[in-house]
Amino acid sequence: MAKKGLLEVVLWIVGVIVSLAVGFGMISGTLTVPFVQSVVPVAGWIVVIGTVIGVIAAIIKAIK
């Protein structure tokens, strides 16, 4: 059972790191989408803010 819990934590951390990498890539212009370049930075900020809110919510849930 402990291995399953550890695996879940590792996968969650990897997901957060990937989300932040994609979000910041979109914000900086490294990742683009053809024909909608003006929307990509806004979408990047939405990804980053959503990830941060998710992390804060998970921490609050773990504390309770």
Buried (B, 14 or more C-beta within 10 A) or exposed (E): EEEEEEEEEEEEEEEBEEBBEBBBBBBEEEBEEEEEEEEBBEBBBEBBEEBBEBBEEEEEEEEE
